[in-house]
Amino acid sequence: MIDVVGIGDGGEAELSPQSRALVMGARTLLGGRRHLDLVPDVPGQTRRPWPSPLREGLAALLAEVHAADAPIGHVVALASGDPLRSGIGTTLIDLLGAGAVRVHPGLSSETLARARMGWSAEQTTVVTLVGRSPDGVRRHLAPGAHLVVLCSDGNTPGVLARLLTQQGWGASLMTAWWHLGGAAEGSLRASAAGWSAERTADLVLVCVEVSAVSASASPSTAAAVGPAPGRPEASFEHDGQISKRDVRASALAHLRPTPGGHLWDLGAGSGAVGIEWALAAPGASVSAVERNAARAERIRSNAREFGVVSDVTVVESASIDALADLPDPDAVFVGGGLSPALIDAVRSRLRPGGRLVAHAVTLSTEALLVGAQERFGGELTRISIERATSLGEHVSWTPSRAVVQWSSTKGMP
Ligand SMILES: C[S@@+](CC[C@H](N)C(=O)[O-])C[C@H]1O[C@@H](n2cnc3c(N)ncnc32)[C@H](O)[C@@H]1O
């Protein structure tokens, strides 16, 4: 058993009596250097800083101090604030299981920041950029959003300000807060476009009040705002192999992204369907299978741009050859490379209640979908999109190829 105690920048004096007794009574105290330094010396207590790199060395350190089978209170780990918010508590539970870890939360930095700003928990989204690409903030940018952004270090506020400004959100108000709850607490407030501080203290987060997107933002940024799928084609890099936004929105409506759900995006092209799945629900992930190397690279780059690179695994392969190595899916989208064998293989791996959506534009794949609907049920829909475009001095309808969509749910007629 390991006890994990959340401690703030105010140090040991501000711990609850129960947490303080645990920390002062521990035989072994684990923690980052900064946290260990916040606790006065206790005679006979062993102090062990986290290993670096953490993940690689953690199991050995815990085995050494017998954390899993230690009596309650013998091994105590210090974490900052809420140990389950981007914290060591989550890592320890992953490693030892929830039954072997007792968590004693302190006030999280997010709670302190909201208290300073007067923001309710209900209106606020917490985004962590700790050890992650700043692009992770992009999915949360919508007019009126209130974000608490946890930062890797004192460079992050400046990087964030540049990213917001480049993306057309330069009027957003940023308030950086450092050492919240400690003697060195301080803050700085400016618009993203007017942000001049190159660096702040390293223990910092930023509260962002997201403005309306500026008129000078690129049309694709302005049109891609908000969480709904069906972002314009121009917001993705592509070579023409991309589903039209209206058709893609329909596919996503049938795929129904769920928190933590896994999608197979087979014949992923630009990756747009998979990326919109990943953007639609927290923890949603994608295996994007694409056999063309240039397109596979483009999917990676699009996923990076949308801040979902860690949620999208690109597999460069023909779809049928890739399936054996993929985790079981909650939903499957087939945008290309359809065959009877692929349909059977996909259905055998889909979880009960899983959704399968396939698109066809040629007569032969359309025939496959008609056959599949006869065998397995589901809905067949033909989607024809026409867009008004200029024709000389006039405007006229330009039709795209009609798409036949088969959508079915495993276990449902
Ligand atoms: C790994 S996360 C840990 C969050 C922590 N578990 C919590 O509940 O506050 C570290 C990041 O949290 C933020 N943070 C933690 N304590 C802070 C404080 N006292 N003042 C400002 N930011 C803080 C910073 O963005 C820091 O880089």
The ligand as a Gaussian input file, in Angstrom:
#p B3LYP/6-31G(d) Opt

LIG

0 1
 C        1.962000      17.886000     -13.515000
 S        0.799000      19.165000     -13.294000
 C        0.233000      18.834000     -11.725000
 C       -1.090000      19.413000     -11.356000
 C       -1.423000      19.117000      -9.907000
 N       -1.696000      17.712000      -9.722000
 C       -2.560000      19.922000      -9.355000
 O       -3.568000      19.413000      -8.906000
 O       -2.417000      21.137000      -9.323000
 C        1.945000      20.466000     -13.051000
 C        1.418000      21.774000     -13.561000
 O        0.353000      22.208000     -12.723000
 C        0.361000      23.585000     -12.568000
 N        0.592000      23.943000     -11.156000
 C        0.720000      23.071000     -10.134000
 N        0.852000      23.765000      -8.973000
 C        0.801000      25.075000      -9.290000
 C        0.864000      26.286000      -8.524000
 N        1.001000      26.266000      -7.216000
 N        0.787000      27.461000      -9.187000
 C        0.627000      27.491000     -10.515000
 N        0.560000      26.402000     -11.266000
 C        0.637000      25.205000     -10.663000
 C        1.458000      24.084000     -13.443000
 O        0.924000      24.319000     -14.733000
 C        2.400000      22.917000     -13.460000
 O        3.305000      22.982000     -14.460000

